[in-house]
Amino acid sequence: MPQSGLPHDPLLVGDDTHFRLVADSTYDWETWLSPAGQPLWINPAVLRITGYSPRECLAMRGYPLPMVCDEDQEKFAGILASIHDFTSGNDIEFRVRRRDGEKLWVAISWQPMYDGQTHLGFRTSVRDISVKQNLREELRAHAQNLEELVKRRTERLRNLERKQVQMEKLAALGQLAASVAHEINNPLAGIRNALTLIRSDFPSDHPHQGIFELVDKEIDRMSGIVAQMYQSYRRQSTPASRFDLVVSVKEVLYFLEATARERDVTIENLCGPSPAMVELPEDEIKQVIYNLVRNAIQASPQGRRVDVSLTPTATDFQLSVTDQGAGISARHLPSIFEPFFSTKGNDAGTGMGLGLSVSQAIIESLGGRIEVQTTPGHGSRFSVIIPR
């Protein structure tokens, strides 16, 4: 009985038809190049990948460079050099431009071909990796989004840590204020009463009247410092009421006119006549406005101006206080809302560095925020976002 098996198959003995069918049916784009680099045979897969038929590719001058994208021409020239150096390569990625203009990511592998010692040329195999590349891009985008999310969460944690430190300082301040305020206020009241009695014994034109006024002002300043310390921790929210921000700003600026005149600073009210109705604790909003405008006056050199403006939006009002002072340095900017921090040094008439800290605590408790824009040498703008 004759032996059976593949070696006796007529398609595999003395005929290359079977091998040509296999090569033509290969899913990847296959090319056989002559030793000089000229294409001898290209399988039909090139049409699916590039839109060009094998016949068009065989007639293409400089094949396959015209199909390689401009940005990868130099890279592909290196691949051709490696091919002509009789080396092998695998999965080198580059981009081709299809007949319809679409760019496609592909990967090429190559090796020289020999029949014994005779060099027959080179074989290249190119496969479509656009799906793989798209997955890479999606993965890269997800990684970038994750990195951005981590950055935001990290910054949020840092902000929470800073706020925790600030709250701890406020707690320490409250303990100090609770124990000191009563002890200081009573002696101050006694000193003021004694000063009033002594002052009444002197005529109004007595040369010491100026000294009495100075002492009286210093007593006021000491009382204000103690009250500010106490209020920063023991602040009790007042009930909300409906009021006009424009009127409140006008009233606060009226009380600060004397302070501005003493420092030769002009206050410009740019809020306009249109009502700006809100439903909030009015006293607390007035305190924030007072603190910011007073800070702006203290930061302004003589002869300069402080602008106060009000801008409405759909959900809130933006109250801006702009001075023409020295601005805030980048080194000090992160610390300006911390209790006891001040850039005013020992300037007479300034407080303990609690105004911004107290103002921020008030506004944030009401669902708003305070933003600052500053340019060293050109002044600062504090903007309070006040919810309606």
Secondary structure, DSSP 8 states (H G I E B T S, - for coil): ----SGGG-TTTSS--HHHHHHHHH-SSEEEEE-TTS-EEEE-THHHHHHS--HHHHHTSTTTTGGGB-GGGHHHHHHHHHHHHTT--EEEEEEEEE-TTS-EEEEEEEEEEEEETTEEEEEEEEEEE-HHHHHHHHHHHHHHHHHHHHHHHHHHHHHHHHHHHHHHHHHHHHHHHHHHHHHHHHHHHHHHHHHHHHHHHTS-TT-TTHHHHHHHHHHHHHHHHHHHHHHHHHH------EEEEHHHHHHHHHHHHHHHHHHTT-EEEE---SS--EEEE-HHHHHHHHHHHHHHHHHHS-TT-EEEEEEEE-SSEEEEEEE--S----TTTGGGTTSTT--SSTT-TT--SS-HHHHHHHHHHHTT-EEEEEEETTTEEEEEEEEE-
